[in-house]
Amino acid sequence: MRNVILIVLAVVGSFCYIGLLMYPSDLRPSVVTPSVVTPSVVAPSVVAPSVVAPSVVAPSVVCASEMAAHHRKLQTFSVPDSQRMWIVCANAGADFVCDHIASHGNWELHIYHELRSWLGRIRTAHPGRSVKFIDVGSNVGIHTFTMVPHVDAALAIEAMPHNFAALQDAWCLNNYANNNVQRVTLTQAAVGSGQFNGTCPIVSHDTNKNDGAMRCDLRATVQRVGTDIGSGYFVRAVVELTTIDAVVSSDPSWESFVYIMKIDIEGSELEAARGASKFYGGPHAPKVIISECWKSLDIPAYAEVMRGYGYAMLSISKRTWLPTTEAVRAYQEAMGQIEDFAFVKIPLLTSSELVSAGIAPPSS
């Protein structure tokens, strides 16, 4: 009987301890969010992480207290290759991404598989080279942290302050469970075309608060966080604009990597591409860029800009190459509200893909 009582007390004590770590009442430090967090760098390696069970939060007292200060909620994110990463969320019930993770344990697995597939081809084409993953519009870091075990370094770029704070918390937690997350650099930045300096508001709907879109068309009249712009949309942040070229080149070692990239910035992908001419059009350009596109985006113009940088365009869902502006326009007319595309540098394509992409004529 005594042994039974001891076991019960031990179990209850464990739950109380974990709960204290996740929601400590007396650890509420003030948190200053820096614009760039650059962790110490470890030697590049590609090591699959061990599976992390939710109970392994015990060592991260500091992380837990930071989460409490940010009013965050801890989630785990799983992918089919058995790795598991910590994701930190806020606005439960009012954020599509985190709510989906809470109910399903994952998000956009098709993007993860697409990135992994192209990464394999990149490593085959560039043996021995270090590969860096860039996640523009990282949100709470889902794609950033799940790609880290498979690349040599990663850069997460996120504009929204609440999401960036969650990124910092997740980076902290994942470093306790998985040391290779130290290879991630976090940068708080909003990227645009570089055609003008200044600030732009980021807005989101009350049903999806962490999913913000830049509204530079409102910059002359709206510069206050919390402003109601109608139809359930509110200003969540006012951010200084920069460019992808500026962010990437700020790393002194940026020319030493081969790149693969994902960009999802809620309708600003075209403007970001215009501000990435040196990177996208240069010798160190990403070999593959996975891009979300809203139907409201000028996708033919986007495709034209990317074609000028030497990319071919592939519909991920249909596995269809879109070789001309007319083909892109026809595709956009028939597509749903959101689709994902792959922009692939021409040297990475097979001979049959070159034909399908309109780069090479069919063989006679």
C-alpha positions as CSV (number, residue, x, y, z in Angstrom):
1,M,0.0,0.0,0.0
2,R,2.8,2.3,0.8
3,N,4.4,1.8,-2.6
4,V,1.1,2.6,-4.3
5,I,0.8,5.9,-2.4
6,L,4.4,6.8,-3.3
7,I,3.7,6.1,-7.0
8,V,0.5,8.2,-7.0
9,L,2.3,11.1,-5.3
10,A,5.2,10.9,-7.8
11,V,2.8,11.1,-10.8
12,V,0.8,14.0,-9.4
13,G,4.0,15.8,-8.5
14,S,5.3,15.4,-12.1
15,F,2.1,16.9,-13.6
16,C,2.3,19.8,-11.2
17,Y,6.0,20.4,-12.0
18,I,5.3,20.5,-15.8
19,G,2.4,22.8,-15.3
20,L,4.5,25.1,-13.3
21,L,7.1,25.3,-16.0
22,M,4.6,26.1,-18.7
23,Y,2.7,28.7,-16.7
24,P,4.9,29.9,-13.8
25,S,3.3,32.6,-11.7
26,D,6.4,34.1,-10.2
27,L,8.7,34.1,-13.3
28,R,7.6,37.0,-15.4
29,P,10.8,38.7,-16.7
30,S,10.6,41.7,-19.0
31,V,11.4,40.6,-22.5
32,V,13.2,42.8,-25.0
33,T,12.7,41.5,-28.6
34,P,15.9,42.2,-30.6
35,S,15.7,42.7,-34.3
36,V,18.2,39.9,-35.0
37,V,19.0,36.8,-32.9
38,T,22.2,35.1,-34.0
39,P,22.9,32.0,-31.9
40,S,26.4,30.5,-31.6
41,V,27.3,28.5,-34.7
42,V,28.1,24.8,-34.5
43,A,30.0,22.8,-37.2
44,P,27.6,22.0,-40.1
45,S,26.1,18.6,-40.0
46,V,22.9,16.9,-40.9
47,V,21.7,14.9,-37.9
48,A,18.1,13.7,-37.6
49,P,16.9,14.6,-34.1
50,S,15.7,12.1,-31.6
51,V,11.9,12.1,-31.0
52,V,11.1,14.6,-28.2
53,A,8.2,13.6,-26.0
54,P,6.1,16.5,-24.5
55,S,7.3,15.6,-21.0
56,V,10.8,16.7,-21.9
57,V,10.1,20.3,-21.1
58,A,11.6,20.0,-17.6
59,P,15.1,21.5,-18.3
60,S,13.7,24.6,-20.0
61,V,12.7,26.7,-17.0
62,V,13.9,29.9,-18.7
63,C,12.0,29.1,-21.9
64,A,8.9,28.4,-19.9
65,S,9.1,31.7,-18.0
66,E,9.6,33.5,-21.3
67,M,6.6,31.8,-22.7
68,A,4.6,32.9,-19.7
69,A,5.7,36.5,-20.2
70,H,4.6,36.3,-23.8
71,H,1.3,34.5,-22.8
72,R,2.2,31.6,-25.2
73,K,1.0,28.1,-25.4
74,L,3.2,25.1,-26.1
75,Q,2.6,22.7,-29.0
76,T,4.5,20.0,-30.6
77,F,4.7,19.6,-34.4
78,S,5.3,16.2,-36.0
79,V,6.3,15.2,-39.5
80,P,6.3,11.6,-40.9
81,D,10.0,11.0,-40.6
82,S,9.6,10.7,-36.8
83,Q,11.1,14.1,-35.8
84,R,9.2,16.3,-33.5
85,M,9.7,20.0,-32.8
86,W,8.4,22.4,-30.3
87,I,6.2,25.2,-31.7
88,V,5.0,28.1,-29.5
89,C,1.6,29.6,-30.2
90,A,-0.6,32.4,-29.1
91,N,-4.2,33.5,-29.8
92,A,-5.7,30.1,-29.4
93,G,-9.0,29.9,-31.2
94,A,-8.1,32.8,-33.4
95,D,-5.1,31.6,-35.5
96,F,-5.6,29.1,-38.3
97,V,-2.0,27.8,-38.2
98,C,-1.7,27.1,-34.5
99,D,-5.2,25.8,-34.1
100,H,-4.5,23.3,-36.9
101,I,-1.3,22.2,-35.1
102,A,-3.2,21.8,-31.8
103,S,-5.9,19.6,-33.4
104,H,-3.8,17.7,-36.0
105,G,-0.2,18.0,-34.9
106,N,1.1,19.4,-38.2
107,W,0.7,22.0,-40.9
108,E,1.3,22.1,-44.6
109,L,3.0,18.8,-44.8
110,H,3.0,19.0,-48.6
111,I,5.4,22.0,-48.4
112,Y,7.7,20.0,-46.1
113,H,7.7,17.1,-48.6
114,E,8.3,19.4,-51.5
115,L,11.2,21.1,-49.8
116,R,12.7,17.7,-48.9
117,S,12.4,16.5,-52.5
118,W,14.1,19.5,-54.0
119,L,16.7,19.5,-51.3
120,G,17.7,16.0,-52.4
121,R,18.2,17.1,-55.9
122,I,20.2,20.2,-54.8
123,R,22.6,18.0,-52.7
124,T,23.1,15.7,-55.7
125,A,23.8,18.6,-58.0
126,H,26.2,20.3,-55.5
127,P,27.9,17.5,-53.5
128,G,29.9,18.6,-50.5
129,R,28.4,22.1,-50.4
130,S,26.7,23.5,-47.3
131,V,23.0,24.1,-47.9
132,K,21.1,26.9,-46.1
133,F,17.3,27.1,-45.9
134,I,15.7,30.6,-45.9
135,D,12.1,30.9,-44.6
136,V,10.6,34.3,-45.5
137,G,7.4,34.7,-43.6
138,S,8.4,32.1,-41.0
139,N,5.3,32.7,-38.9
140,V,5.9,30.6,-35.7
141,G,8.7,28.6,-37.3
142,I,7.0,25.5,-38.5
143,H,9.0,25.1,-41.7
144,T,12.1,26.6,-40.2
145,F,12.4,24.1,-37.4
146,T,11.3,21.0,-39.4
147,M,13.9,21.7,-42.1
148,V,16.8,22.4,-39.7
149,P,17.8,18.7,-39.2
150,H,18.2,18.4,-43.0
151,V,20.2,21.5,-43.8
152,D,23.5,23.0,-42.6
153,A,22.0,26.4,-41.6
154,A,18.7,28.2,-41.6
155,L,17.5,31.8,-41.7
156,A,14.0,32.6,-40.4
157,I,12.6,36.0,-41.5
158,E,9.4,37.2,-39.8
159,A,7.8,40.7,-39.7
160,M,5.0,40.4,-37.0
161,P,6.3,41.0,-33.5
162,H,4.0,38.4,-31.8
163,N,5.2,35.7,-34.2
164,F,8.8,36.7,-33.8
165,A,8.5,36.4,-30.0
166,A,7.0,32.9,-30.5
167,L,10.0,32.1,-32.8
168,Q,12.4,33.1,-30.1
169,D,10.6,31.0,-27.5
170,A,10.6,28.0,-29.9
171,W,14.3,28.4,-30.6
172,C,14.9,28.4,-26.9
173,L,12.9,25.3,-26.3
174,N,14.2,23.3,-29.3
175,N,17.8,24.0,-28.2
176,Y,17.2,22.1,-25.0
177,A,15.7,19.1,-26.9
178,N,17.8,19.3,-30.0
179,N,21.2,21.1,-30.2
180,N,21.3,21.4,-34.0
181,V,18.6,24.2,-33.8
182,Q,21.6,26.4,-32.8
183,R,22.2,26.7,-36.6
184,V,19.1,28.9,-36.9
185,T,19.3,32.7,-37.2
186,L,16.2,34.7,-36.5
187,T,15.6,38.0,-38.1
188,Q,12.7,40.3,-37.5
189,A,12.2,42.1,-40.8
190,A,9.5,43.1,-43.3
191,V,10.7,42.7,-46.9
192,G,9.5,44.7,-49.9
193,S,10.7,46.0,-53.3
194,G,13.1,48.6,-51.9
195,Q,11.5,51.3,-54.0
196,F,10.8,53.5,-50.9
197,N,12.0,53.8,-47.3
198,G,9.6,54.0,-44.4
199,T,7.1,52.0,-42.6
200,C,4.0,50.0,-43.5
201,P,1.1,48.7,-41.4
202,I,0.5,44.9,-41.1
203,V,-3.1,43.9,-40.7
204,S,-4.9,40.7,-39.9
205,H,-8.5,39.5,-39.2
206,D,-9.7,38.9,-35.7
207,T,-10.4,35.3,-36.6
208,N,-6.8,34.8,-37.8
209,K,-4.7,37.2,-35.8
210,N,-1.2,35.9,-36.4
211,D,-1.6,35.8,-40.2
212,G,-0.7,39.4,-41.1
213,A,-0.5,41.1,-44.5
214,M,1.4,44.2,-45.3
215,R,-0.8,47.1,-46.4
216,C,1.6,49.7,-47.7
217,D,-1.3,51.4,-49.5
218,L,-2.5,52.5,-46.0
219,R,0.9,53.9,-44.9
220,A,-0.1,57.6,-45.4
221,T,-3.3,57.3,-43.2
222,V,-2.7,54.4,-40.8
223,Q,0.3,54.3,-38.5
224,R,-1.2,53.2,-35.2
225,V,-1.3,49.7,-33.8
226,G,-4.9,48.6,-33.0
227,T,-6.5,50.7,-35.7
228,D,-9.8,49.2,-36.9
229,I,-9.7,49.3,-40.8
230,G,-13.1,47.6,-41.2
231,S,-14.5,44.2,-41.9
232,G,-12.8,42.6,-38.9
233,Y,-9.3,43.7,-39.8
234,F,-7.0,45.5,-37.4
235,V,-3.5,46.9,-37.5
236,R,-1.2,44.5,-35.6
237,A,2.1,46.2,-36.2
238,V,3.8,49.0,-38.1
239,V,7.1,47.8,-39.5
240,E,10.2,49.3,-41.2
241,L,10.7,47.9,-44.7
242,T,13.9,46.4,-46.0
243,T,14.7,43.9,-48.8
244,I,15.7,40.3,-49.2
245,D,18.9,41.5,-50.7
246,A,19.8,43.5,-47.6
247,V,18.9,40.8,-45.1
248,V,20.7,38.0,-46.9
249,S,23.9,40.0,-47.6
250,S,24.1,41.1,-44.0
251,D,25.6,37.7,-43.2
252,P,29.3,37.8,-44.0
253,S,29.3,34.1,-44.9
254,W,26.3,34.2,-47.2
255,E,28.3,33.5,-50.3
256,S,29.5,30.2,-49.0
257,F,26.1,28.5,-49.1
258,V,23.8,26.8,-51.7
259,Y,20.3,28.0,-50.9
260,I,16.7,26.6,-50.9
261,M,13.9,28.9,-49.8
262,K,10.3,29.2,-48.9
263,I,8.3,32.5,-49.1
264,D,4.8,33.1,-47.7
265,I,4.2,36.7,-46.9
266,E,0.5,37.0,-47.7
267,G,0.4,38.7,-51.0
268,S,3.7,40.6,-50.9
269,E,5.8,38.0,-52.8
270,L,6.0,40.0,-56.0
271,E,7.3,43.1,-54.2
272,A,9.8,41.0,-52.3
273,A,11.0,39.5,-55.6
274,R,11.6,43.0,-57.0
275,G,13.7,43.7,-53.9
276,A,15.8,40.5,-54.4
277,S,17.4,41.2,-57.8
278,K,21.0,40.7,-56.5
279,F,20.2,37.5,-54.6
280,Y,17.7,35.9,-57.0
281,G,19.5,37.0,-60.1
282,G,23.1,36.4,-58.8
283,P,25.4,33.4,-58.7
284,H,24.4,32.4,-55.2
285,A,20.6,32.5,-55.9
286,P,18.3,29.9,-54.3
287,K,18.2,26.9,-56.5
288,V,14.5,26.4,-55.6
289,I,12.0,28.8,-54.1
290,I,8.6,27.5,-52.8
291,S,6.1,30.3,-52.9
292,E,2.5,30.7,-51.8
293,C,0.4,32.9,-54.1
294,W,-3.0,34.4,-53.5
295,K,-5.4,34.5,-56.4
296,S,-5.5,38.3,-55.9
297,L,-1.7,38.6,-56.5
298,D,-0.5,39.6,-60.0
299,I,0.9,36.1,-60.6
300,P,1.7,36.7,-64.3
301,A,3.8,39.7,-63.3
302,Y,5.4,37.6,-60.5
303,A,6.3,34.8,-62.9
304,E,7.7,37.3,-65.4
305,V,10.0,38.8,-62.8
306,M,11.2,35.3,-61.7
307,R,11.7,34.2,-65.3
308,G,14.0,37.2,-65.7
309,Y,16.0,35.8,-62.8
310,G,16.4,32.5,-64.5
311,Y,13.6,30.5,-62.8
312,A,11.0,28.1,-64.3
313,M,7.6,27.9,-62.6
314,L,5.9,24.8,-61.5
315,S,2.4,24.3,-60.0
316,I,3.0,22.1,-57.0
317,S,-0.6,20.7,-56.8
318,K,-0.9,20.0,-60.5
319,R,2.8,19.2,-61.2
320,T,2.4,21.4,-64.3
321,W,5.1,23.6,-65.7
322,L,3.9,27.1,-66.7
323,P,6.3,28.2,-69.5
324,T,4.6,31.5,-70.6
325,T,2.8,34.5,-69.2
326,E,-0.3,33.3,-71.0
327,A,-0.1,29.9,-69.4
328,V,0.3,31.5,-66.0
329,R,-2.7,33.8,-66.6
330,A,-4.9,30.9,-67.7
331,Y,-3.9,28.9,-64.7
332,Q,-4.6,31.7,-62.3
333,E,-8.1,32.2,-63.7
334,A,-8.9,28.5,-62.9
335,M,-7.1,28.2,-59.6
336,G,-8.6,28.5,-56.1
337,Q,-7.9,31.3,-53.6
338,I,-4.4,30.1,-52.7
339,E,-1.9,27.9,-54.4
340,D,1.8,27.0,-54.0
341,F,4.4,27.2,-56.7
342,A,8.0,26.1,-57.1
343,F,10.4,28.4,-58.9
344,V,13.4,26.3,-60.0
345,K,16.7,27.5,-61.4
346,I,17.0,26.2,-64.9
347,P,20.3,24.2,-64.4
348,L,18.6,22.0,-61.9
349,L,16.0,20.8,-64.4
350,T,16.1,17.4,-66.1
351,S,15.9,17.3,-69.9
352,S,12.2,16.4,-69.9
353,E,11.5,19.2,-67.4
354,L,13.3,21.7,-69.7
355,V,11.0,20.7,-72.5
356,S,7.9,21.0,-70.3
357,A,9.0,24.3,-68.9
358,G,9.4,25.7,-72.4
359,I,13.2,26.1,-72.0
360,A,14.2,23.5,-74.6
361,P,12.4,22.3,-77.8
362,P,11.0,18.8,-77.9
363,S,13.3,16.2,-79.4
364,S,12.4,15.1,-82.8
